Amino acid sequence: MSTERSRGFPAALVIGLCAALVPPGEADAGNTSTTMAVSATVLSYCSVSTLPLAFGNYSGSAVSASTTVTVTCTLGTAFNLGIDAGLGSGATVAARKMTYGANTLTYGLYSNAGATTVLGSTIGTNTVADTGTGTAQTVTVYGQIPAGQAVAPGTYSDTVTVTITY
């Protein structure tokens, strides 16, 4: 029997060179693994949006209306919704003022339909307290223009600031 050689190289060397040319992973593959830490910090967060409050026509009789404020806070975040006195000259949270030129029309904002609980901006006194669910929550704001105000005809308006404290 004869031992065959490839172009003058011993057979063992040729086999060794061929094994070295086999791409990784195709030969006897091994593996290793480790763990990786993954983390995130969820911050308390709230957002708020409003719809306008439109009373319609006032002719001396009491007028009531309502609107909603939408609050979205992270799950478990305690918040207070407050509304300031508005921009009307001499306004307070108990007696807000819509204006038309130099004229004013008094109105109130309340957290209950009976218009007995004034909605203001002092936490623990006249704000609405709640806890976020992680989804949109609506808070109804009730408004009332008291009867018996003698005011000039015109379109009265005011702007109030709604604040969420969390």
SERO-4910 file (N, C-alpha, C, O; in steps of 0.05 Angstrom, whole numbers):
BEGIN
 pado doro    nc1    nc2    nc3   cac1   cac2   cac3    cc1    cc2    cc3    oc1    oc2    oc3
  Met    A     17    -23      0      0      0      0     18     24      0     39     25     12
  Ser    A      8     43    -13     24     68    -13      9     90      1    -15     90      2
  Thr    A     24    107     13     12    130     27     13    153      7     34    161     -3
  Glu    A    -10    164      3    -12    186    -17     -6    212     -3    -14    217     20
  Arg    A      8    229    -18     14    256     -8      2    276    -26     -1    272    -50
  Ser    A     -5    299    -15    -15    320    -32      7    340    -36     17    353    -17
  Arg    A     16    342    -60     37    360    -69     60    362    -49     70    384    -44
  Gly    A     67    342    -38     91    341    -21     86    347      8    105    348     24
  Phe    A     60    351     16     54    355     44     44    330     57     29    315     44
  Pro    A     52    324     82     42    300     95     12    302     99      1    324    102
  Ala    A     -2    280     98    -32    278    100    -42    291    126    -62    305    125
  Ala    A    -28    287    148    -37    299    174    -37    329    173    -54    342    184
  Leu    A    -17    341    159    -16    370    157    -39    380    140    -50    401    146
  Val    A    -45    367    118    -67    375    101    -94    374    116   -110    392    114
  Ile    A    -98    353    131   -123    350    147   -124    372    168   -145    384    172
  Gly    A   -102    378    181   -102    400    202   -107    427    190   -122    443    201
  Leu    A    -96    432    166   -101    458    152   -130    460    144   -142    481    147
  Cys    A   -142    439    135   -170    439    127   -188    444    151   -208    459    149
  Ala    A   -182    432    173   -198    436    198   -196    465    207   -216    477    217
  Ala    A   -173    478    203   -170    506    211   -185    525    193   -192    547    202
  Leu    A   -191    516    169   -206    533    150   -236    531    153   -251    546    139
  Val    A   -246    513    169   -275    510    174   -285    534    190   -274    540    211
  Pro    A   -305    548    180   -315    572    194   -324    565    223   -334    543    228
  Pro    A   -322    585    241   -331    581    269   -360    575    269   -376    585    253
  Gly    A   -369    559    288   -397    552    291   -404    527    275   -425    514    281
  Glu    A   -389    520    255   -395    496    239   -379    472    250   -386    449    245
  Ala    A   -359    478    265   -344    456    277   -358    451    304   -381    458    307
  Asp    A   -345    439    322   -356    433    348   -362    459    363   -344    470    376
  Ala    A   -387    469    360   -394    495    371   -400    493    401   -410    473    411
  Gly    A   -392    514    416   -398    516    444   -415    541    448   -420    555    429
  Asn    A   -423    546    472   -437    571    478   -431    579    506   -423    563    523
  Thr    A   -437    604    511   -434    615    538   -457    636    542   -466    646    522
  Ser    A   -464    642    566   -486    661    570   -480    676    596   -465    667    613
  Thr    A   -494    698    599   -493    714    623   -520    729    626   -537    726    608
  Thr    A   -524    743    647   -548    758    650   -543    788    645   -520    797    647
  Met    A   -564    802    639   -562    831    635   -584    844    651   -608    837    650
  Ala    A   -577    864    667   -597    879    683   -612    898    665   -600    911    648
  Val    A   -638    900    669   -655    918    654   -671    933    675   -682    921    693
  Ser    A   -673    960    673   -688    976    693   -700   1000    680   -691   1009    659
  Ala    A   -720   1011    693   -732   1036    685   -743   1049    710   -751   1036    729
  Thr    A   -744   1075    710   -756   1090    732   -781   1104    721   -780   1120    702
  Val    A   -804   1098    733   -829   1111    725   -833   1135    744   -835   1132    768
  Leu    A   -834   1158    732   -837   1183    748   -867   1189    751   -883   1183    734
  Ser    A   -874   1202    773   -901   1212    776   -905   1234    755   -889   1251    751
  Tyr    A   -928   1232    741   -933   1251    720   -963   1255    717   -979   1235    719
  Cys    A   -971   1279    712   -999   1285    706  -1001   1304    683   -983   1320    678
  Ser    A  -1023   1302    668  -1030   1321    647  -1059   1328    651  -1075   1313    662
  Val    A  -1066   1352    641  -1094   1361    644  -1103   1375    618  -1087   1388    604
  Ser    A  -1128   1371    611  -1140   1385    589  -1169   1393    597  -1181   1380    614
  Thr    A  -1178   1414    584  -1205   1425    592  -1222   1429    567  -1213   1430    544
  Leu    A  -1248   1430    572  -1267   1439    552  -1279   1465    562  -1279   1470    586
  Pro    A  -1288   1482    544  -1300   1508    553  -1326   1504    569  -1340   1484    566
  Leu    A  -1331   1524    586  -1356   1525    600  -1373   1547    588  -1366   1570    590
  Ala    A  -1395   1540    575  -1412   1559    561  -1439   1560    575  -1454   1541    575
  Phe    A  -1445   1583    587  -1471   1586    602  -1494   1592    583  -1517   1586    590
  Gly    A  -1489   1602    560  -1511   1609    542  -1521   1637    549  -1506   1654    558
  Asn    A  -1547   1641    546  -1559   1668    551  -1567   1672    580  -1576   1654    594
  Tyr    A  -1562   1696    589  -1570   1704    617  -1589   1727    615  -1584   1747    601
  Ser    A  -1612   1725    628  -1632   1746    627  -1642   1753    655  -1665   1762    658
  Gly    A  -1625   1749    675  -1633   1756    703  -1640   1732    720  -1639   1734    744
  Ser    A  -1646   1709    708  -1652   1685    723  -1625   1669    726  -1607   1672    709
  Ala    A  -1624   1653    747  -1600   1637    750  -1596   1618    726  -1615   1607    715
  Val    A  -1571   1615    718  -1563   1598    696  -1542   1579    706  -1522   1587    718
  Ser    A  -1546   1553    701  -1526   1533    708  -1515   1519    683  -1529   1517    663
  Ala    A  -1490   1510    685  -1478   1495    663  -1456   1478    675  -1448   1482    698
  Ser    A  -1446   1459    660  -1424   1443    669  -1405   1436    646  -1412   1439    623
  Thr    A  -1381   1428    653  -1361   1420    634  -1344   1399    647  -1348   1392    671
  Thr    A  -1325   1388    633  -1307   1368    644  -1278   1377    641  -1271   1390    622
  Val    A  -1263   1368    661  -1234   1371    660  -1223   1342    659  -1232   1326    675
  Thr    A  -1205   1337    641  -1194   1310    639  -1165   1310    651  -1148   1325    643
  Val    A  -1161   1292    670  -1136   1289    684  -1125   1261    678  -1139   1242    681
  Thr    A  -1100   1260    670  -1087   1234    667  -1061   1234    683  -1043   1250    678
  Cys    A  -1060   1217    703  -1037   1215    721  -1027   1186    722  -1043   1168    718
  Thr    A  -1002   1182    727   -991   1155    729  -1006   1141    752  -1015   1153    771
  Leu    A  -1008   1115    749  -1022   1098    769  -1012   1103    797   -988   1102    802
  Gly    A  -1030   1109    815  -1023   1113    843  -1014   1141    850  -1007   1146    874
  Thr    A  -1013   1160    831  -1004   1187    837  -1027   1204    848  -1047   1208    834
  Ala    A  -1024   1212    873  -1044   1230    885  -1042   1257    873  -1021   1268    868
  Phe    A  -1066   1269    867  -1066   1296    856  -1089   1312    867  -1108   1302    878
  Asn    A  -1086   1339    864  -1107   1358    871  -1113   1375    846  -1094   1385    834
  Leu    A  -1138   1378    840  -1146   1396    818  -1157   1421    830  -1175   1421    846
  Gly    A  -1145   1443    821  -1154   1469    831  -1159   1489    808  -1148   1485    786
  Ile    A  -1175   1509    813  -1181   1529    793  -1178   1556    807  -1190   1561    828
  Asp    A  -1163   1575    794  -1159   1601    806  -1183   1619    803  -1204   1610    792
  Ala    A  -1181   1644    812  -1204   1663    812  -1210   1674    784  -1231   1685    780
  Gly    A  -1192   1670    765  -1197   1681    738  -1185   1709    735  -1172   1719    753
  Leu    A  -1190   1720    712  -1178   1746    705  -1195   1770    711  -1186   1793    709
  Gly    A  -1221   1766    718  -1239   1789    722  -1230   1806    746  -1222   1796    767
  Ser    A  -1231   1832    742  -1223   1851    763  -1240   1846    788  -1265   1847    787
  Gly    A  -1226   1843    811  -1240   1839    837  -1251   1811    841  -1265   1806    861
  Ala    A  -1244   1792    824  -1254   1765    826  -1241   1750    849  -1218   1754    856
  Thr    A  -1257   1732    862  -1247   1713    882  -1257   1686    873  -1273   1684    855
  Val    A  -1247   1665    886  -1257   1638    878  -1287   1635    885  -1301   1619    873
  Ala    A  -1296   1651    905  -1324   1649    913  -1342   1667    895  -1366   1662    893
  Ala    A  -1330   1686    882  -1346   1704    864  -1328   1712    840  -1315   1734    840
  Arg    A  -1327   1695    821  -1311   1701    797  -1326   1721    780  -1351   1725    782
  Lys    A  -1312   1735    762  -1323   1756    746  -1317   1752    716  -1294   1752    708
  Met    A  -1339   1750    700  -1336   1752    671  -1338   1781    665  -1352   1796    678
  Thr    A  -1324   1789    644  -1324   1818    637  -1333   1822    608  -1330   1805    590
  Tyr    A  -1344   1846    604  -1351   1856    578  -1345   1886    579  -1361   1901    590
  Gly    A  -1323   1893    568  -1314   1921    571  -1309   1926    601  -1294   1911    614
  Ala    A  -1321   1947    612  -1319   1953    640  -1340   1939    657  -1340   1942    682
  Asn    A  -1358   1925    645  -1380   1911    659  -1371   1883    669  -1354   1871    656
  Thr    A  -1383   1874    691  -1377   1847    701  -1402   1832    706  -1423   1844    712
  Leu    A  -1400   1806    704  -1422   1787    710  -1410   1766    728  -1392   1751    721
  Thr    A  -1421   1765    753  -1410   1746    773  -1420   1718    767  -1443   1713    759
  Tyr    A  -1402   1699    772  -1409   1670    769  -1392   1654    789  -1374   1665    801
  Gly    A  -1400   1629    792  -1385   1611    810  -1379   1585    797  -1393   1576    778
  Leu    A  -1357   1572    806  -1350   1545    797  -1351   1527    821  -1341   1534    843
  Tyr    A  -1362   1503    818  -1367   1485    840  -1359   1456    833  -1358   1449    810
  Ser    A  -1354   1441    854  -1347   1413    850  -1371   1395    853  -1369   1370    850
  Asn    A  -1394   1406    858  -1419   1390    861  -1441   1402    845  -1442   1427    841
  Ala    A  -1460   1386    837  -1482   1395    820  -1501   1415    835  -1513   1431    822
  Gly    A  -1502   1413    861  -1519   1431    876  -1507   1459    880  -1520   1476    892
  Ala    A  -1483   1463    869  -1470   1489    870  -1467   1499    899  -1471   1523    905
  Thr    A  -1459   1481    917  -1454   1489    945  -1425   1486    953  -1417   1497    974
  Thr    A  -1408   1472    938  -1380   1469    945  -1363   1483    924  -1359   1474    902
  Val    A  -1353   1507    932  -1337   1524    914  -1312   1509    907  -1299   1496    923
  Leu    A  -1305   1510    881  -1280   1498    871  -1260   1521    869  -1263   1539    852
  Gly    A  -1239   1518    885  -1218   1539    885  -1191   1527    881  -1187   1507    867
  Ser    A  -1171   1540    893  -1143   1532    889  -1127   1527    914  -1103   1525    913
  Thr    A  -1140   1525    937  -1126   1520    962  -1128   1490    969  -1150   1480    976
  Ile    A  -1106   1476    966  -1105   1447    971  -1114   1441    999  -1105   1454   1018
  Gly    A  -1131   1422   1001  -1142   1414   1027  -1166   1430   1036  -1179   1423   1056
  Thr    A  -1173   1451   1021  -1196   1467   1028  -1217   1467   1006  -1240   1461   1012
  Asn    A  -1210   1473    981  -1230   1475    961  -1221   1464    933  -1230   1473    912
  Thr    A  -1203   1444    934  -1195   1430    909  -1207   1403    909  -1219   1393    928
  Val    A  -1205   1389    886  -1214   1362    883  -1190   1344    885  -1171   1346    869
  Ala    A  -1190   1326    905  -1168   1307    909  -1175   1280    898  -1198   1271    901
  Asp    A  -1156   1267    885  -1161   1241    874  -1134   1227    870  -1113   1238    876
  Thr    A  -1134   1202    860  -1110   1187    855  -1111   1177    826  -1131   1167    817
  Gly    A  -1089   1180    812  -1087   1172    784  -1090   1143    780  -1082   1126    796
  Thr    A  -1103   1136    758  -1107   1108    750  -1089   1099    727  -1089   1076    719
  Gly    A  -1074   1118    716  -1058   1113    693  -1073   1117    667  -1062   1116    645
  Thr    A  -1099   1123    669  -1116   1129    646  -1130   1155    651  -1129   1166    673
  Ala    A  -1143   1165    631  -1157   1191    633  -1180   1189    653  -1196   1170    652
  Gln    A  -1182   1209    671  -1204   1211    690  -1217   1238    686  -1203   1258    682
  Thr    A  -1243   1238    686  -1257   1264    683  -1267   1274    709  -1277   1259    726
  Val    A  -1265   1300    712  -1276   1314    735  -1296   1334    725  -1290   1351    707
  Thr    A  -1320   1333    735  -1341   1352    726  -1339   1377    742  -1337   1377    766
  Val    A  -1339   1400    727  -1339   1426    739  -1367   1438    734  -1375   1440    711
  Tyr    A  -1380   1447    755  -1407   1458    753  -1405   1488    756  -1391   1498    773
  Gly    A  -1419   1503    738  -1419   1532    740  -1447   1542    744  -1466   1530    736
  Gln    A  -1448   1566    756  -1474   1579    760  -1471   1609    760  -1453   1620    773
  Ile    A  -1489   1622    746  -1491   1651    746  -1515   1657    764  -1537   1649    758
  Pro    A  -1511   1671    787  -1533   1676    805  -1554   1695    791  -1548   1711    774
  Ala    A  -1579   1692    800  -1601   1708    791  -1598   1737    801  -1584   1742    820
  Gly    A  -1613   1755    787  -1616   1782    797  -1593   1801    791  -1592   1823    803
  Gln    A  -1576   1795    773  -1554   1814    767  -1563   1833    744  -1573   1824    723
  Ala    A  -1561   1859    750  -1568   1879    730  -1543   1886    714  -1526   1901    724
  Val    A  -1541   1876    690  -1517   1880    674  -1524   1889    646  -1546   1883    636
  Ala    A  -1505   1903    633  -1509   1912    606  -1508   1888    587  -1494   1869    592
  Pro    A  -1523   1890    565  -1522   1868    545  -1494   1867    532  -1480   1887    529
  Gly    A  -1486   1843    525  -1460   1838    512  -1451   1810    517  -1464   1794    530
  Thr    A  -1428   1803    506  -1417   1776    509  -1395   1778    530  -1374   1790    526
  Tyr    A  -1400   1766    553  -1382   1767    576  -1364   1742    575  -1373   1720    567
  Ser    A  -1340   1745    584  -1321   1722    585  -1301   1725    607  -1296   1747    618
  Asp    A  -1288   1703    613  -1267   1702    633  -1248   1679    625  -1256   1662    610
  Thr    A  -1225   1679    636  -1206   1656    633  -1196   1649    661  -1187   1665    676
  Val    A  -1199   1623    667  -1189   1613    693  -1167   1593    687  -1165   1582    665
  Thr    A  -1150   1590    706  -1127   1571    703  -1133   1546    720  -1138   1548    744
  Val    A  -1133   1523    707  -1137   1498    721  -1109   1486    726  -1092   1484    708
  Thr    A  -1104   1479    751  -1078   1469    759  -1080   1442    772  -1098   1437    789
  Ile    A  -1063   1423    764  -1062   1397    777  -1036   1397    793  -1014   1401    782
  Thr    A  -1039   1393    819  -1015   1391    837  -1012   1361    844  -1031   1349    853
  Tyr    A   -988   1351    841   -984   1323    846   -956   1319    859   -949   1296    865
***
